[in-house]
Amino acid sequence: MDRRIFIKALGAAGVTCETALAAPKNLPSADRMGVLVDTTVCIGCRKCEWACKLEHGLPTPPIESFEDRSVFQNKRRPDNHSLTVVNQYARQDGNAHPTTVKVQCMHCDYPACVSACIVGAFVKTDLGPVLWDTDKCIGCRYCMVACPFQIPSFEFSNALNPAVVKCDFCVHRLTRGQPPACVEVCPVEALTFGRRSELITAGREKIRRDPDRYDTLIYGEVEGGGTSFLYLAGRDFGDLDLPKLEANPMPGTSESIQHGIFAYFVPPVMLYALLGALMWITKRKHEPS
C-alpha cells in the first residue's frame, strides 16, 4: 500500500469515529402507533401470553394451561421463550382484587437500546416498533445493559447462532393494518391499539371520568422520553415494578456510556495504528531499492 493512501485511510477512520459520535438524533414519527394498557381492567387471564407465543412460532402450550395462576407467585421477565408475560401485585389496602400487569418491550420513542448499539442493529421505525437486525448484531449485549426496563433477552442456550430476542410489536401485523396479537385476543379490552397521540387523549379522558379509579399519571407519556406502550393504574406505578424515570430520553445516559467507551478505546487504537504506520514507513526506508 502506498504510504500516502495508508495515512489518508487512517485519517478517514478518525473522521468516521467523529461523525458517529456527532450523529443527529432521530425524531419519532407523529403518526407512530401505540398500545394503552389499562391495568384496572386486566383480569390476568394471560391470553396475551398465549397469543404472542402462537403468533411468533414459539412453543405454545394449550390455551387452558394459561389459566394456571400459580405462575404469579414469582415475578417474571420476558425472555426468548416468552416475549410478553403477566405479573400479579397484591393490593396494599387489603382489597381482594390484585393488580395484574402485562410486561413487554415498551418500544421507547428514544430507545436506549438503539443508542447503545454500536453497529446499528436496533432501529426505531416510523410505525412505532423498535426492531432488531440479527445480521448486524455482534453479540455485545450493550442493549441489555442500557434498557431501563430490562427487556432484551439473549439466547445463551444457543451456542452456534444466539440472538437478541424481544417483543417486535407484531410489526408484520401492523404493516397489514392489524393490531398486535395480544391486543386482538384480550377478552376484556384491557389493551387498546391506536395512534399514540390518540391513546394519550383517551387515557386522560378515562382519568377525568373516573378519578377515583385511576392514578393521575399515564405511565410512558413522558417517562424516559416517552414509550409506545402506555399504562393506566389505580395505584402508584412504582408498586408495579415500572421504574421511575425522568422525562429526559434515556439515550442521554447510554450515549454518555458509549462515548466514554469510544473516548478510552478509540484513541489507543488510533495510536497503535499511527505507530504501525510509522514502523511501516521506517521499514520501507531501510529496504534495498
SULFEN-V338958 format. One record per backbone hydrogen bond with DSSP energy under -1.0 kcal/mol. NH is the residue of the N-H (numbers start at 1). CO is the residue of the C=O. Records with the same first field share a line. If there is no record, write none. Layout:
# SULFEN-V338958
NH: CO / CO
This chain:
# SULFEN-V338958
6: 2
7: 3
8: 4
9: 5
10: 6
11: 7
12: 8
13: 9
14: 10
15: 11
16: 12
17: 13
18: 14
19: 15
20: 16
21: 17
22: 18
32: 29
33: 127
34: 194
35: 228
36: 192
37: 230
38: 190
39: 232
41: 38
42: 38
50: 46
51: 47
52: 48
53: 49
54: 50
55: 51
56: 52
57: 54
58: 53
65: 62
66: 63
67: 64
68: 65
72: 69
73: 70
74: 71
79: 82
85: 103
87: 101
89: 99
99: 89
101: 87
103: 85
109: 226
115: 111
116: 112
117: 113
123: 131
125: 129
131: 123
133: 121
136: 133
137: 133
145: 141
146: 142
147: 143
150: 147
153: 165
155: 163
156: 154
158: 155
159: 157
165: 153
171: 168
173: 170
174: 170
175: 171
176: 173
177: 174
178: 173
184: 180
185: 181
186: 182
192: 36
194: 34
196: 32
199: 195
200: 196
201: 197
202: 198
203: 199
204: 200
205: 201
206: 202
207: 203
208: 204
209: 205
210: 206
213: 210
214: 210
215: 233
219: 231
221: 218
224: 246
225: 222
226: 223
227: 220
228: 106
229: 106
230: 35
231: 219
232: 37
239: 236
240: 237
241: 238
242: 237
250: 224
252: 249
253: 250
254: 250
255: 251
257: 253
258: 254
259: 255
260: 256
261: 257
262: 258
263: 259
264: 260
265: 261
266: 262
269: 265
270: 266
271: 267
272: 268
273: 269
274: 270
275: 271
276: 272
277: 273
278: 274
279: 275
280: 276
281: 277
282: 278
283: 279
284: 280
285: 281
286: 282
